[in-house]
Amino acid sequence: MAIKCEDADEKTGYKGYFNTDNVFLFVPNIIDYIRVAFLAYFVYNASIGNYNVACICYVVSVSLDELDGNSARYFNQKV
């Protein structure tokens, strides 16, 4: 299935359609996979008492969550 990119035309310069068959490879989803990995690493480090690394992983995870939402709006990939 293809969706017309009317809103993305002004922002990204992309004209036409984008394929929604493989939503797993959308930019926001790839960022989200990395965010979940940091979250799992946060849980692991917090459970063994390595709180400094856990805090850094948590901050990176929250930052990637913000980037995920912004990239979804920028690329109009809100399916």
N, C-alpha and C positions, 0 to 999 in steps of 0.2 A: 504494500500500500504506500502511496506517495502523498505527501501533504504539500500544498503550495506555500512557499516561503514569502509571503507578502511583507511581513514585518521585518524579516531578516534582511531584506534587500537594501534598505537604507543603512543599516548598522554594519553589515559585513560585506556588502557589495555582491552577495551571492544571489543570483537570479535563477528562478526555476523551482525545482522540486527537490526535496530530500527524502531518502528512503527510510521508512519507519519499520522495515522488516526486522532489523537488528538493533533494537533500542539499547542493547547491552554495550554497544560501542559508541554511544553518544558521549560527548565530552563531559557533561556533568556526571554521568554514571561512572566513567573511568576515574574521575576525581573522587567520587564517593567510595569506590573500591579501595583506593589508597587511604581514605579517611577511616574506613572500617578496619583496615590493617593496623593503622596507628592506634585505634581504640583498643584492639585486641592486645597490642603491645603495651598499652597503658595498663590494662587490667593485669597482665602478667607482672609488670614491674611493681605495681602497687601491692600485689599479693606477696611478693618476695621482700618487700620493704625498701625497694629502691625508689624512694619518693621523688628525688630530683629528676630522674629520667621519666618517671610517670607523669610528672607535672609538665615537662616539655612535650611529651606525647599528647597530653590532653590539650595543650594550647595549640599544637599543630593540627590536631583533629578538629577543633572548633574553627580554626582559621580556614581549613579546607572545606568545612561545611558552608561557611560564608562564600568562599570562592565557587563552590558547587551551585549555590543559588544564583549568584551573579552570572555565571557562565550559562546557566539554563535560560535566563532572561535574555542575555546577549545573543545567543545562537538560536533563540526561539525554539528550544527543544523541550517544551513542556507538554509531553504527550501523556 
